Amino acid sequence: MDKHSSALVTRHAGLDARIADETRRPSPDQLIIASLKKQKLRIKETLSRI
């Protein structure tokens, strides 16, 4: 795995953590969660092309 792929995997994991943190809040912001999930999906699609 090259540096770019590794960075994307790290970012993907970071987004997972941010989504988990947001969903644990008493009143999670669904717009933030949706945005984070879209970012995560874009990274996943990029990784699948590498």
mmCIF entry with sequence, helices, sheets and N, C-alpha, C, O atoms, coordinates in Angstrom:
data_MODEL
# 
_entry.id   MODEL 
# 
_entity.id                         1 
_entity.type                       polymer 
_entity.pdbx_number_of_molecules   1 
# 
_entity_poly.entity_id                      1 
_entity_poly.type                           'polypeptide(L)' 
_entity_poly.nstd_linkage                   no 
_entity_poly.nstd_monomer                   no 
_entity_poly.pdbx_seq_one_letter_code       MDKHSSALVTRHAGLDARIADETRRPSPDQLIIASLKKQKLRIKETLSRI 
_entity_poly.pdbx_seq_one_letter_code_can   MDKHSSALVTRHAGLDARIADETRRPSPDQLIIASLKKQKLRIKETLSRI 
_entity_poly.pdbx_strand_id                 A 
# 
loop_
_entity_poly_seq.entity_id 
_entity_poly_seq.num 
_entity_poly_seq.mon_id 
_entity_poly_seq.hetero 
1 1  MET n 
1 2  ASP n 
1 3  LYS n 
1 4  HIS n 
1 5  SER n 
1 6  SER n 
1 7  ALA n 
1 8  LEU n 
1 9  VAL n 
1 10 THR n 
1 11 ARG n 
1 12 HIS n 
1 13 ALA n 
1 14 GLY n 
1 15 LEU n 
1 16 ASP n 
1 17 ALA n 
1 18 ARG n 
1 19 ILE n 
1 20 ALA n 
1 21 ASP n 
1 22 GLU n 
1 23 THR n 
1 24 ARG n 
1 25 ARG n 
1 26 PRO n 
1 27 SER n 
1 28 PRO n 
1 29 ASP n 
1 30 GLN n 
1 31 LEU n 
1 32 ILE n 
1 33 ILE n 
1 34 ALA n 
1 35 SER n 
1 36 LEU n 
1 37 LYS n 
1 38 LYS n 
1 39 GLN n 
1 40 LYS n 
1 41 LEU n 
1 42 ARG n 
1 43 ILE n 
1 44 LYS n 
1 45 GLU n 
1 46 THR n 
1 47 LEU n 
1 48 SER n 
1 49 ARG n 
1 50 ILE n 
# 
_struct_asym.id          A 
_struct_asym.entity_id   1 
# 
loop_
_struct_conf.conf_type_id 
_struct_conf.id 
_struct_conf.pdbx_PDB_helix_id 
_struct_conf.beg_label_comp_id 
_struct_conf.beg_label_asym_id 
_struct_conf.beg_label_seq_id 
_struct_conf.pdbx_beg_PDB_ins_code 
_struct_conf.end_label_comp_id 
_struct_conf.end_label_asym_id 
_struct_conf.end_label_seq_id 
_struct_conf.pdbx_end_PDB_ins_code 
_struct_conf.beg_auth_comp_id 
_struct_conf.beg_auth_asym_id 
_struct_conf.beg_auth_seq_id 
_struct_conf.end_auth_comp_id 
_struct_conf.end_auth_asym_id 
_struct_conf.end_auth_seq_id 
_struct_conf.pdbx_PDB_helix_class 
_struct_conf.details 
_struct_conf.pdbx_PDB_helix_length 
HELX_P HELX_P1 AA1 LYS A 3  ? ARG A 24 ? LYS A 3  ARG A 24 1 ? 22 
HELX_P HELX_P2 AA2 GLN A 30 ? ARG A 49 ? GLN A 30 ARG A 49 1 ? 20 
# 
_struct_conf_type.id          HELX_P 
_struct_conf_type.criteria    ? 
_struct_conf_type.reference   ? 
# 
loop_
_atom_site.group_PDB 
_atom_site.id 
_atom_site.type_symbol 
_atom_site.label_atom_id 
_atom_site.label_alt_id 
_atom_site.label_comp_id 
_atom_site.label_asym_id 
_atom_site.label_entity_id 
_atom_site.label_seq_id 
_atom_site.pdbx_PDB_ins_code 
_atom_site.Cartn_x 
_atom_site.Cartn_y 
_atom_site.Cartn_z 
_atom_site.occupancy 
_atom_site.B_iso_or_equiv 
_atom_site.pdbx_formal_charge 
_atom_site.auth_seq_id 
_atom_site.auth_comp_id 
_atom_site.auth_asym_id 
_atom_site.auth_atom_id 
_atom_site.pdbx_PDB_model_num 
ATOM 1   N N  . MET A 1 1  ? 0.856   -1.179 0.000  1.00 0.00 ? 1  MET A N  1 
ATOM 2   C CA . MET A 1 1  ? 0.000   0.000  0.000  1.00 0.00 ? 1  MET A CA 1 
ATOM 3   C C  . MET A 1 1  ? 0.899   1.238  0.000  1.00 0.00 ? 1  MET A C  1 
ATOM 4   O O  . MET A 1 1  ? 1.844   1.325  0.784  1.00 0.00 ? 1  MET A O  1 
ATOM 5   N N  . ASP A 1 2  ? 0.605   2.173  -0.865 1.00 0.00 ? 2  ASP A N  1 
ATOM 6   C CA . ASP A 1 2  ? 1.415   3.379  -0.931 1.00 0.00 ? 2  ASP A CA 1 
ATOM 7   C C  . ASP A 1 2  ? 0.950   4.407  0.100  1.00 0.00 ? 2  ASP A C  1 
ATOM 8   O O  . ASP A 1 2  ? -0.033  4.189  0.808  1.00 0.00 ? 2  ASP A O  1 
ATOM 9   N N  . LYS A 1 3  ? 1.661   5.520  0.177  1.00 0.00 ? 3  LYS A N  1 
ATOM 10  C CA . LYS A 1 3  ? 1.360   6.548  1.176  1.00 0.00 ? 3  LYS A CA 1 
ATOM 11  C C  . LYS A 1 3  ? -0.036  7.140  0.991  1.00 0.00 ? 3  LYS A C  1 
ATOM 12  O O  . LYS A 1 3  ? -0.739  7.419  1.962  1.00 0.00 ? 3  LYS A O  1 
ATOM 13  N N  . HIS A 1 4  ? -0.425  7.326  -0.266 1.00 0.00 ? 4  HIS A N  1 
ATOM 14  C CA . HIS A 1 4  ? -1.742  7.907  -0.541 1.00 0.00 ? 4  HIS A CA 1 
ATOM 15  C C  . HIS A 1 4  ? -2.854  6.985  -0.035 1.00 0.00 ? 4  HIS A C  1 
ATOM 16  O O  . HIS A 1 4  ? -3.789  7.436  0.627  1.00 0.00 ? 4  HIS A O  1 
ATOM 17  N N  . SER A 1 5  ? -2.745  5.701  -0.351 1.00 0.00 ? 5  SER A N  1 
ATOM 18  C CA . SER A 1 5  ? -3.748  4.727  0.107  1.00 0.00 ? 5  SER A CA 1 
ATOM 19  C C  . SER A 1 5  ? -3.786  4.666  1.620  1.00 0.00 ? 5  SER A C  1 
ATOM 20  O O  . SER A 1 5  ? -4.856  4.629  2.228  1.00 0.00 ? 5  SER A O  1 
ATOM 21  N N  . SER A 1 6  ? -2.621  4.655  2.215  1.00 0.00 ? 6  SER A N  1 
ATOM 22  C CA . SER A 1 6  ? -2.538  4.599  3.669  1.00 0.00 ? 6  SER A CA 1 
ATOM 23  C C  . SER A 1 6  ? -3.194  5.824  4.305  1.00 0.00 ? 6  SER A C  1 
ATOM 24  O O  . SER A 1 6  ? -3.888  5.709  5.315  1.00 0.00 ? 6  SER A O  1 
ATOM 25  N N  . ALA A 1 7  ? -2.974  6.979  3.717  1.00 0.00 ? 7  ALA A N  1 
ATOM 26  C CA . ALA A 1 7  ? -3.583  8.208  4.234  1.00 0.00 ? 7  ALA A CA 1 
ATOM 27  C C  . ALA A 1 7  ? -5.104  8.156  4.108  1.00 0.00 ? 7  ALA A C  1 
ATOM 28  O O  . ALA A 1 7  ? -5.825  8.611  4.996  1.00 0.00 ? 7  ALA A O  1 
ATOM 29  N N  . LEU A 1 8  ? -5.584  7.596  2.999  1.00 0.00 ? 8  LEU A N  1 
ATOM 30  C CA . LEU A 1 8  ? -7.029  7.486  2.813  1.00 0.00 ? 8  LEU A CA 1 
ATOM 31  C C  . LEU A 1 8  ? -7.645  6.521  3.826  1.00 0.00 ? 8  LEU A C  1 
ATOM 32  O O  . LEU A 1 8  ? -8.723  6.783  4.359  1.00 0.00 ? 8  LEU A O  1 
ATOM 33  N N  . VAL A 1 9  ? -6.967  5.418  4.088  1.00 0.00 ? 9  VAL A N  1 
ATOM 34  C CA . VAL A 1 9  ? -7.461  4.452  5.081  1.00 0.00 ? 9  VAL A CA 1 
ATOM 35  C C  . VAL A 1 9  ? -7.515  5.109  6.460  1.00 0.00 ? 9  VAL A C  1 
ATOM 36  O O  . VAL A 1 9  ? -8.468  4.910  7.213  1.00 0.00 ? 9  VAL A O  1 
ATOM 37  N N  . THR A 1 10 ? -6.497  5.883  6.780  1.00 0.00 ? 10 THR A N  1 
ATOM 38  C CA . THR A 1 10 ? -6.467  6.586  8.065  1.00 0.00 ? 10 THR A CA 1 
ATOM 39  C C  . THR A 1 10 ? -7.608  7.601  8.151  1.00 0.00 ? 10 THR A C  1 
ATOM 40  O O  . THR A 1 10 ? -8.278  7.705  9.179  1.00 0.00 ? 10 THR A O  1 
ATOM 41  N N  . ARG A 1 11 ? -7.820  8.336  7.081  1.00 0.00 ? 11 ARG A N  1 
ATOM 42  C CA . ARG A 1 11 ? -8.913  9.323  7.059  1.00 0.00 ? 11 ARG A CA 1 
ATOM 43  C C  . ARG A 1 11 ? -10.274 8.632  7.175  1.00 0.00 ? 11 ARG A C  1 
ATOM 44  O O  . ARG A 1 11 ? -11.170 9.132  7.856  1.00 0.00 ? 11 ARG A O  1 
ATOM 45  N N  . HIS A 1 12 ? -10.425 7.497  6.518  1.00 0.00 ? 12 HIS A N  1 
ATOM 46  C CA . HIS A 1 12 ? -11.666 6.718  6.570  1.00 0.00 ? 12 HIS A CA 1 
ATOM 47  C C  . HIS A 1 12 ? -11.949 6.297  8.022  1.00 0.00 ? 12 HIS A C  1 
ATOM 48  O O  . HIS A 1 12 ? -13.078 6.405  8.498  1.00 0.00 ? 12 HIS A O  1 
ATOM 49  N N  . ALA A 1 13 ? -10.921 5.823  8.704  1.00 0.00 ? 13 ALA A N  1 
ATOM 50  C CA . ALA A 1 13 ? -11.075 5.411  10.103 1.00 0.00 ? 13 ALA A CA 1 
ATOM 51  C C  . ALA A 1 13 ? -11.418 6.610  10.988 1.00 0.00 ? 13 ALA A C  1 
ATOM 52  O O  . ALA A 1 13 ? -12.221 6.493  11.914 1.00 0.00 ? 13 ALA A O  1 
ATOM 53  N N  . GLY A 1 14 ? -10.813 7.755  10.702 1.00 0.00 ? 14 GLY A N  1 
ATOM 54  C CA . GLY A 1 14 ? -11.114 8.967  11.453 1.00 0.00 ? 14 GLY A CA 1 
ATOM 55  C C  . GLY A 1 14 ? -12.563 9.400  11.280 1.00 0.00 ? 14 GLY A C  1 
ATOM 56  O O  . GLY A 1 14 ? -13.205 9.852  12.229 1.00 0.00 ? 14 GLY A O  1 
ATOM 57  N N  . LEU A 1 15 ? -13.066 9.259  10.068 1.00 0.00 ? 15 LEU A N  1 
ATOM 58  C CA . LEU A 1 15 ? -14.471 9.600  9.817  1.00 0.00 ? 15 LEU A CA 1 
ATOM 59  C C  . LEU A 1 15 ? -15.393 8.642  10.568 1.00 0.00 ? 15 LEU A C  1 
ATOM 60  O O  . LEU A 1 15 ? -16.425 9.058  11.095 1.00 0.00 ? 15 LEU A O  1 
ATOM 61  N N  . ASP A 1 16 ? -15.023 7.364  10.619 1.00 0.00 ? 16 ASP A N  1 
ATOM 62  C CA . ASP A 1 16 ? -15.799 6.394  11.405 1.00 0.00 ? 16 ASP A CA 1 
ATOM 63  C C  . ASP A 1 16 ? -15.900 6.844  12.865 1.00 0.00 ? 16 ASP A C  1 
ATOM 64  O O  . ASP A 1 16 ? -16.971 6.808  13.472 1.00 0.00 ? 16 ASP A O  1 
ATOM 65  N N  . ALA A 1 17 ? -14.776 7.260  13.400 1.00 0.00 ? 17 ALA A N  1 
ATOM 66  C CA . ALA A 1 17 ? -14.746 7.706  14.799 1.00 0.00 ? 17 ALA A CA 1 
ATOM 67  C C  . ALA A 1 17 ? -15.606 8.949  14.998 1.00 0.00 ? 17 ALA A C  1 
ATOM 68  O O  . ALA A 1 17 ? -16.326 9.054  15.991 1.00 0.00 ? 17 ALA A O  1 
ATOM 69  N N  . ARG A 1 18 ? -15.535 9.890  14.057 1.00 0.00 ? 18 ARG A N  1 
ATOM 70  C CA . ARG A 1 18 ? -16.337 11.113 14.172 1.00 0.00 ? 18 ARG A CA 1 
ATOM 71  C C  . ARG A 1 18 ? -17.828 10.810 14.074 1.00 0.00 ? 18 ARG A C  1 
ATOM 72  O O  . ARG A 1 18 ? -18.636 11.419 14.776 1.00 0.00 ? 18 ARG A O  1 
ATOM 73  N N  . ILE A 1 19 ? -18.193 9.866  13.203 1.00 0.00 ? 19 ILE A N  1 
ATOM 74  C CA . ILE A 1 19 ? -19.601 9.467  13.084 1.00 0.00 ? 19 ILE A CA 1 
ATOM 75  C C  . ILE A 1 19 ? -20.063 8.828  14.394 1.00 0.00 ? 19 ILE A C  1 
ATOM 76  O O  . ILE A 1 19 ? -21.151 9.129  14.884 1.00 0.00 ? 19 ILE A O  1 
ATOM 77  N N  . ALA A 1 20 ? -19.245 7.957  14.951 1.00 0.00 ? 20 ALA A N  1 
ATOM 78  C CA . ALA A 1 20 ? -19.595 7.306  16.219 1.00 0.00 ? 20 ALA A CA 1 
ATOM 79  C C  . ALA A 1 20 ? -19.749 8.332  17.336 1.00 0.00 ? 20 ALA A C  1 
ATOM 80  O O  . ALA A 1 20 ? -20.685 8.251  18.131 1.00 0.00 ? 20 ALA A O  1 
ATOM 81  N N  . ASP A 1 21 ? -18.838 9.292  17.397 1.00 0.00 ? 21 ASP A N  1 
ATOM 82  C CA . ASP A 1 21 ? -18.923 10.345 18.422 1.00 0.00 ? 21 ASP A CA 1 
ATOM 83  C C  . ASP A 1 21 ? -20.212 11.141 18.269 1.00 0.00 ? 21 ASP A C  1 
ATOM 84  O O  . ASP A 1 21 ? -20.899 11.418 19.252 1.00 0.00 ? 21 ASP A O  1 
ATOM 85  N N  . GLU A 1 22 ? -20.534 11.505 17.039 1.00 0.00 ? 22 GLU A N  1 
ATOM 86  C CA . GLU A 1 22 ? -21.735 12.316 16.799 1.00 0.00 ? 22 GLU A CA 1 
ATOM 87  C C  . GLU A 1 22 ? -23.007 11.533 17.152 1.00 0.00 ? 22 GLU A C  1 
ATOM 88  O O  . GLU A 1 22 ? -23.945 12.099 17.712 1.00 0.00 ? 22 GLU A O  1 
ATOM 89  N N  . THR A 1 23 ? -23.042 10.248 16.830 1.00 0.00 ? 23 THR A N  1 
ATOM 90  C CA . THR A 1 23 ? -24.254 9.461  17.112 1.00 0.00 ? 23 THR A CA 1 
ATOM 91  C C  . THR A 1 23 ? -24.444 9.223  18.606 1.00 0.00 ? 23 THR A C  1 
ATOM 92  O O  . THR A 1 23 ? -25.561 8.964  19.053 1.00 0.00 ? 23 THR A O  1 
ATOM 93  N N  . ARG A 1 24 ? -23.363 9.309  19.383 1.00 0.00 ? 24 ARG A N  1 
ATOM 94  C CA . ARG A 1 24 ? -23.473 9.121  20.841 1.00 0.00 ? 24 ARG A CA 1 
ATOM 95  C C  . ARG A 1 24 ? -23.929 10.381 21.571 1.00 0.00 ? 24 ARG A C  1 
ATOM 96  O O  . ARG A 1 24 ? -24.282 10.328 22.749 1.00 0.00 ? 24 ARG A O  1 
ATOM 97  N N  . ARG A 1 25 ? -23.922 11.495 20.880 1.00 0.00 ? 25 ARG A N  1 
ATOM 98  C CA . ARG A 1 25 ? -24.362 12.743 21.516 1.00 0.00 ? 25 ARG A CA 1 
ATOM 99  C C  . ARG A 1 25 ? -25.841 12.637 21.864 1.00 0.00 ? 25 ARG A C  1 
ATOM 100 O O  . ARG A 1 25 ? -26.577 11.889 21.220 1.00 0.00 ? 25 ARG A O  1 
ATOM 101 N N  . PRO A 1 26 ? -26.279 13.375 22.871 1.00 0.00 ? 26 PRO A N  1 
ATOM 102 C CA . PRO A 1 26 ? -27.704 13.341 23.240 1.00 0.00 ? 26 PRO A CA 1 
ATOM 103 C C  . PRO A 1 26 ? -28.629 13.751 22.096 1.00 0.00 ? 26 PRO A C  1 
ATOM 104 O O  . PRO A 1 26 ? -29.726 13.211 21.950 1.00 0.00 ? 26 PRO A O  1 
ATOM 105 N N  . SER A 1 27 ? -28.185 14.695 21.301 1.00 0.00 ? 27 SER A N  1 
ATOM 106 C CA . SER A 1 27 ? -29.004 15.150 20.179 1.00 0.00 ? 27 SER A CA 1 
ATOM 107 C C  . SER A 1 27 ? -28.125 15.209 18.931 1.00 0.00 ? 27 SER A C  1 
ATOM 108 O O  . SER A 1 27 ? -27.663 16.283 18.547 1.00 0.00 ? 27 SER A O  1 
ATOM 109 N N  . PRO A 1 28 ? -27.889 14.043 18.289 1.00 0.00 ? 28 PRO A N  1 
ATOM 110 C CA . PRO A 1 28 ? -26.974 14.019 17.141 1.00 0.00 ? 28 PRO A CA 1 
ATOM 111 C C  . PRO A 1 28 ? -27.482 14.858 15.971 1.00 0.00 ? 28 PRO A C  1 
ATOM 112 O O  . PRO A 1 28 ? -28.679 14.900 15.685 1.00 0.00 ? 28 PRO A O  1 
ATOM 113 N N  . ASP A 1 29 ? -26.558 15.513 15.316 1.00 0.00 ? 29 ASP A N  1 
ATOM 114 C CA . ASP A 1 29 ? -26.879 16.343 14.153 1.00 0.00 ? 29 ASP A CA 1 
ATOM 115 C C  . ASP A 1 29 ? -26.857 15.458 12.911 1.00 0.00 ? 29 ASP A C  1 
ATOM 116 O O  . ASP A 1 29 ? -25.792 15.025 12.472 1.00 0.00 ? 29 ASP A O  1 
ATOM 117 N N  . GLN A 1 30 ? -28.019 15.192 12.352 1.00 0.00 ? 30 GLN A N  1 
ATOM 118 C CA . GLN A 1 30 ? -28.141 14.295 11.210 1.00 0.00 ? 30 GLN A CA 1 
ATOM 119 C C  . GLN A 1 30 ? -27.463 14.849 9.958  1.00 0.00 ? 30 GLN A C  1 
ATOM 120 O O  . GLN A 1 30 ? -27.002 14.080 9.114  1.00 0.00 ? 30 GLN A O  1 
ATOM 121 N N  . LEU A 1 31 ? -27.399 16.167 9.831  1.00 0.00 ? 31 LEU A N  1 
ATOM 122 C CA . LEU A 1 31 ? -26.721 16.765 8.677  1.00 0.00 ? 31 LEU A CA 1 
ATOM 123 C C  . LEU A 1 31 ? -25.213 16.513 8.737  1.00 0.00 ? 31 LEU A C  1 
ATOM 124 O O  . LEU A 1 31 ? -24.583 16.226 7.719  1.00 0.00 ? 31 LEU A O  1 
ATOM 125 N N  . ILE A 1 32 ? -24.651 16.621 9.921  1.00 0.00 ? 32 ILE A N  1 
ATOM 126 C CA . ILE A 1 32 ? -23.219 16.340 10.098 1.00 0.00 ? 32 ILE A CA 1 
ATOM 127 C C  . ILE A 1 32 ? -22.947 14.869 9.807  1.00 0.00 ? 32 ILE A C  1 
ATOM 128 O O  . ILE A 1 32 ? -21.989 14.535 9.109  1.00 0.00 ? 32 ILE A O  1 
ATOM 129 N N  . ILE A 1 33 ? -23.786 14.001 10.338 1.00 0.00 ? 33 ILE A N  1 
ATOM 130 C CA . ILE A 1 33 ? -23.613 12.561 10.125 1.00 0.00 ? 33 ILE A CA 1 
ATOM 131 C C  . ILE A 1 33 ? -23.699 12.236 8.637  1.00 0.00 ? 33 ILE A C  1 
ATOM 132 O O  . ILE A 1 33 ? -22.883 11.473 8.121  1.00 0.00 ? 33 ILE A O  1 
ATOM 133 N N  . ALA A 1 34 ? -24.667 12.802 7.955  1.00 0.00 ? 34 ALA A N  1 
ATOM 134 C CA . ALA A 1 34 ? -24.823 12.551 6.518  1.00 0.00 ? 34 ALA A CA 1 
ATOM 135 C C  . ALA A 1 34 ? -23.598 13.039 5.742  1.00 0.00 ? 34 ALA A C  1 
ATOM 136 O O  . ALA A 1 34 ? -23.125 12.362 4.830  1.00 0.00 ? 34 ALA A O  1 
ATOM 137 N N  . SER A 1 35 ? -23.096 14.203 6.104  1.00 0.00 ? 35 SER A N  1 
ATOM 138 C CA . SER A 1 35 ? -21.912 14.751 5.442  1.00 0.00 ? 35 SER A CA 1 
ATOM 139 C C  . SER A 1 35 ? -20.697 13.849 5.662  1.00 0.00 ? 35 SER A C  1 
ATOM 140 O O  . SER A 1 35 ? -19.947 13.573 4.726  1.00 0.00 ? 35 SER A O  1 
ATOM 141 N N  . LEU A 1 36 ? -20.508 13.399 6.882  1.00 0.00 ? 36 LEU A N  1 
ATOM 142 C CA . LEU A 1 36 ? -19.379 12.522 7.189  1.00 0.00 ? 36 LEU A CA 1 
ATOM 143 C C  . LEU A 1 36 ? -19.492 11.197 6.432  1.00 0.00 ? 36 LEU A C  1 
ATOM 144 O O  . LEU A 1 36 ? -18.493 10.668 5.943  1.00 0.00 ? 36 LEU A O  1 
ATOM 145 N N  . LYS A 1 37 ? -20.696 10.673 6.341  1.00 0.00 ? 37 LYS A N  1 
ATOM 146 C CA . LYS A 1 37 ? -20.908 9.416  5.611  1.00 0.00 ? 37 LYS A CA 1 
ATOM 147 C C  . LYS A 1 37 ? -20.622 9.578  4.124  1.00 0.00 ? 37 LYS A C  1 
ATOM 148 O O  . LYS A 1 37 ? -20.091 8.668  3.489  1.00 0.00 ? 37 LYS A O  1 
ATOM 149 N N  . LYS A 1 38 ? -20.973 10.735 3.569  1.00 0.00 ? 38 LYS A N  1 
ATOM 150 C CA . LYS A 1 38 ? -20.678 10.993 2.156  1.00 0.00 ? 38 LYS A CA 1 
ATOM 151 C C  . LYS A 1 38 ? -19.174 11.059 1.925  1.00 0.00 ? 38 LYS A C  1 
ATOM 152 O O  . LYS A 1 38 ? -18.663 10.519 0.943  1.00 0.00 ? 38 LYS A O  1 
ATOM 153 N N  . GLN A 1 39 ? -18.472 11.723 2.835  1.00 0.00 ? 39 GLN A N  1 
ATOM 154 C CA . GLN A 1 39 ? -17.014 11.799 2.729  1.00 0.00 ? 39 GLN A CA 1 
ATOM 155 C C  . GLN A 1 39 ? -16.401 10.400 2.803  1.00 0.00 ? 39 GLN A C  1 
ATOM 156 O O  . GLN A 1 39 ? -15.486 10.063 2.052  1.00 0.00 ? 39 GLN A O  1 
ATOM 157 N N  . LYS A 1 40 ? -16.929 9.602  3.720  1.00 0.00 ? 40 LYS A N  1 
ATOM 158 C CA . LYS A 1 40 ? -16.441 8.236  3.900  1.00 0.00 ? 40 LYS A CA 1 
ATOM 159 C C  . LYS A 1 40 ? -16.676 7.406  2.635  1.00 0.00 ? 40 LYS A C  1 
ATOM 160 O O  . LYS A 1 40 ? -15.809 6.632  2.231  1.00 0.00 ? 40 LYS A O  1 
ATOM 161 N N  . LEU A 1 41 ? -17.831 7.565  2.022  1.00 0.00 ? 41 LEU A N  1 
ATOM 162 C CA . LEU A 1 41 ? -18.156 6.835  0.801  1.00 0.00 ? 41 LEU A CA 1 
ATOM 163 C C  . LEU A 1 41 ? -17.225 7.237  -0.346 1.00 0.00 ? 41 LEU A C  1 
ATOM 164 O O  . LEU A 1 41 ? -16.773 6.384  -1.110 1.00 0.00 ? 41 LEU A O  1 
ATOM 165 N N  . ARG A 1 42 ? -16.939 8.545  -0.464 1.00 0.00 ? 42 ARG A N  1 
ATOM 166 C CA . ARG A 1 42 ? -16.028 9.005  -1.506 1.00 0.00 ? 42 ARG A CA 1 
ATOM 167 C C  . ARG A 1 42 ? -14.642 8.387  -1.337 1.00 0.00 ? 42 ARG A C  1 
ATOM 168 O O  . ARG A 1 42 ? -13.998 8.005  -2.314 1.00 0.00 ? 42 ARG A O  1 
ATOM 169 N N  . ILE A 1 43 ? -14.197 8.296  -0.097 1.00 0.00 ? 43 ILE A N  1 
ATOM 170 C CA . ILE A 1 43 ? -12.884 7.684  0.165  1.00 0.00 ? 43 ILE A CA 1 
ATOM 171 C C  . ILE A 1 43 ? -12.915 6.214  -0.198 1.00 0.00 ? 43 ILE A C  1 
ATOM 172 O O  . ILE A 1 43 ? -11.976 5.704  -0.810 1.00 0.00 ? 43 ILE A O  1 
ATOM 173 N N  . LYS A 1 44 ? -13.991 5.527  0.174  1.00 0.00 ? 44 LYS A N  1 
ATOM 174 C CA . LYS A 1 44 ? -14.116 4.108  -0.134 1.00 0.00 ? 44 LYS A CA 1 
ATOM 175 C C  . LYS A 1 44 ? -14.095 3.890  -1.645 1.00 0.00 ? 44 LYS A C  1 
ATOM 176 O O  . LYS A 1 44 ? -13.448 2.961  -2.127 1.00 0.00 ? 44 LYS A O  1 
ATOM 177 N N  . GLU A 1 45 ? -14.796 4.735  -2.391 1.00 0.00 ? 45 GLU A N  1 
ATOM 178 C CA . GLU A 1 45 ? -14.809 4.625  -3.854 1.00 0.00 ? 45 GLU A CA 1 
ATOM 179 C C  . GLU A 1 45 ? -13.423 4.873  -4.435 1.00 0.00 ? 45 GLU A C  1 
ATOM 180 O O  . GLU A 1 45 ? -13.004 4.188  -5.369 1.00 0.00 ? 45 GLU A O  1 
ATOM 181 N N  . THR A 1 46 ? -12.720 5.843  -3.888 1.00 0.00 ? 46 THR A N  1 
ATOM 182 C CA . THR A 1 46 ? -11.356 6.133  -4.351 1.00 0.00 ? 46 THR A CA 1 
ATOM 183 C C  . THR A 1 46 ? -10.446 4.942  -4.080 1.00 0.00 ? 46 THR A C  1 
ATOM 184 O O  . THR A 1 46 ? -9.652  4.558  -4.939 1.00 0.00 ? 46 THR A O  1 
ATOM 185 N N  . LEU A 1 47 ? -10.555 4.360  -2.896 1.00 0.00 ? 47 LEU A N  1 
ATOM 186 C CA . LEU A 1 47 ? -9.722  3.209  -2.555 1.00 0.00 ? 47 LEU A CA 1 
ATOM 187 C C  . LEU A 1 47 ? -10.011 2.009  -3.455 1.00 0.00 ? 47 LEU A C  1 
ATOM 188 O O  . LEU A 1 47 ? -9.105  1.241  -3.779 1.00 0.00 ? 47 LEU A O  1 
ATOM 189 N N  . SER A 1 48 ? -11.255 1.850  -3.852 1.00 0.00 ? 48 SER A N  1 
ATOM 190 C CA . SER A 1 48 ? -11.603 0.708  -4.708 1.00 0.00 ? 48 SER A CA 1 
ATOM 191 C C  . SER A 1 48 ? -11.004 0.833  -6.109 1.00 0.00 ? 48 SER A C  1 
ATOM 192 O O  . SER A 1 48 ? -10.846 -0.167 -6.809 1.00 0.00 ? 48 SER A O  1 
ATOM 193 N N  . ARG A 1 49 ? -10.671 2.067  -6.519 1.00 0.00 ? 49 ARG A N  1 
ATOM 194 C CA . ARG A 1 49 ? -10.083 2.292  -7.842 1.00 0.00 ? 49 ARG A CA 1 
ATOM 195 C C  . ARG A 1 49 ? -8.567  2.198  -7.838 1.00 0.00 ? 49 ARG A C  1 
ATOM 196 O O  . ARG A 1 49 ? -7.932  2.162  -8.892 1.00 0.00 ? 49 ARG A O  1 
ATOM 197 N N  . ILE A 1 50 ? -7.995  2.158  -6.640 1.00 0.00 ? 50 ILE A N  1 
ATOM 198 C CA . ILE A 1 50 ? -6.524  2.119  -6.537 1.00 0.00 ? 50 ILE A CA 1 
ATOM 199 C C  . ILE A 1 50 ? -6.051  0.678  -6.680 1.00 0.00 ? 50 ILE A C  1 
ATOM 200 O O  . ILE A 1 50 ? -4.850  0.415  -6.625 1.00 0.00 ? 50 ILE A O  1 
# 
